Amino acid sequence: MKRILLALCTFSLFGTSFVAASGYTVEVVSHIQQAHEEKTPVNVNTLPEAVKNVLSGNSYVGWLATIAFMVKGDDLAVYYEIELKKGEEITTLRLTQNGQPV
């Protein structure tokens, strides 16, 4: 009797799982749009004055700007991506031409 009940319970569990899984059709469509950015290397010394002022401010004392890029996005917005180094620590800063964070 126990075997019959166990078999019946097992059969009913698999049966409901099969019905639930086969009863629906799901269509997944994925659209990925990648932004196109144009990065141009620039000399750190030729960055706009507003950007230089931010880099020389109190927030970045001890940090050295090592590499800079001018980045133009699809919407023609321009910002500067500057790699800063302090000892072994490296960070990237993104600023607009006016020195505002991106």
Buried (B, 14 or more C-beta within 10 A) or exposed (E): EEEEEEEEEEEEEEEEEEEEEEEEEEEEEEEEEEEEEEEEEBEBEEBBEBBBEBBEEEEBEEBEBEBBBBBBEEEEEEBBBBBBBEEEEEEEBEBBBEBEEE
